[in-house]
Amino acid sequence: MLLTMGAQSDRPLFEQVAASVRAAIAAGRVRPGDRLPPAREIAAGLGVNLHTVLHAFQELRDEGLIEVRRGRGAIVTAAAASLADLHADVEALVARARRLGITPDTLAALIKETSA
């Protein structure tokens, strides 16, 4: 599983790690039942502190996307499948907005208004 982080991002590192795992789930690169690499391995690969990765795992666990078990690691939950389904819907919405000439900022504003 390839995780990426933006060196110039203003977002905290743990949020970047969590976002990268979410993106992998949404894109179908990681599926329910898959085991994520150990936190130590991810931390070493990204050059971040182990606690940064554990914080990201905690956030993903709180969202119901992964289950963390001592000795077994982090496993993607069945509930994460809905994220992949939603990702397909979002891609279709973005494509439709692009065809209609709606800018990404306008689309984001519409989504924020709708969810408020």
Stockholm file with secondary structure:
# STOCKHOLM 1.0

chainA/1-116         MLLTMGAQSDRPLFEQVAASVRAAIAAGRVRPGDRLPPAREIAAGLGVNLHTVLHAFQELRDEGLIEVRRGRGAIVTAAAASLADLHADVEALVARARRLGITPDTLAALIKETSA
#=GR chainA/1-116 SS CCCCCCTTCCSCHHHHHHHHHHHHHHTTSSCTTCBCCCHHHHHHHHTCCHHHHHHHHHHHHHTTSEEEETTTEEEECGGGHHHHHHHHHHHHHHHHHHHTTCCHHHHHHHHHHHHC
#=GC SS_cons         CCCCCCTTCCSCHHHHHHHHHHHHHHTTSSCTTCBCCCHHHHHHHHTCCHHHHHHHHHHHHHTTSEEEETTTEEEECGGGHHHHHHHHHHHHHHHHHHHTTCCHHHHHHHHHHHHC
//
